[in-house]
């Protein structure tokens, strides 16, 4: 797997599931440690919102330190990604239900959705790490649409609390490197959705 990751140009997008940021940062660090080149991208909300999981400045600083370059956080700055062929794969981790809906509907109104759209112009893979409390409710149709969309792959997802949050799905972030390697070979890891006791 490290042979695939070494030198791989990864667009690494973070959207507003703030409770999963620490897990995403850990995987970004692992990818960088494996020799991948990361281009950091954040949705405008992820870039500018202070939460109990960290201030916007803290999150931006950590992300930029991992990637060694400034975060892309505007539509204008994300647009050249495709035309300049800057990325081999685009990873959205976390990918909120809001962003998934925009991708399914072809809506390009954030740096995150523009980065994916621009990257897709060359038919390269996009890997989504879903994190949403309503993945199996209102957002299910959008995720289902993306399951059937060419070039989209998913990090395997966990029903993280089937009693208190029965519609919630959260990607198994530790599987991001493995999912990237699979996607680069045109393979979707399975099972896509599972329970802890499986």
C-alpha positions, 0 to 999 in steps of 0.5 A: 500500500505504501508504494501506492501512497508514496508520491501520490498527489491527494487533494484532502478536503475537510467539511463541517463534521467538526467532531471527526476532525481529530480522526481526519487529522490523524489520517492526514498525518499518516498519509503524509508520513507515507510519502503522499503529497497533500493539498489541504482544502476546507469548506468555508464553514470548516475554515472559519467556524470555532467549535468545542472541538477547536477554534478555526485558527487551531484547525487551520494551523494543524492542517497546514502544518501536516500538509506543508502549504496553505489551506485552499478555502475559496471557490476561486482558489479551488477551481484550478485544481482540475485544469492544472491536474494538481491531484491524483485522487480527491479525498473528502474527510469528513464529508457531511450530508450537506456536501454529499447532497451538493455533489449528488446535485451538481451544486458548486457553491463551496471550495469543497464542492468546487475542488471535487468538481474540478478534479473530476473533469479528468475522470479521476477517483473521489473518495468520500468519508461520510460523517452524518447523523441523518445518513439513513434518513434524509441524506440516504437518497444523496448517498445512494446517488453517489454510490451509483456515480462513476469515479466515486468511492467510499471509506467503509462506514459504521453505524456508530450508535444504533440505539441513540442515533439509528440513522447515523453513519460515520466513516471508519477513518482509520481505513482511509489509506487502505481505501485510497489504495483500493480506489486508485485500483478502481476497487470499492472496499466492502462491506461499505456499511457495517456494525462494530460486532460484525 
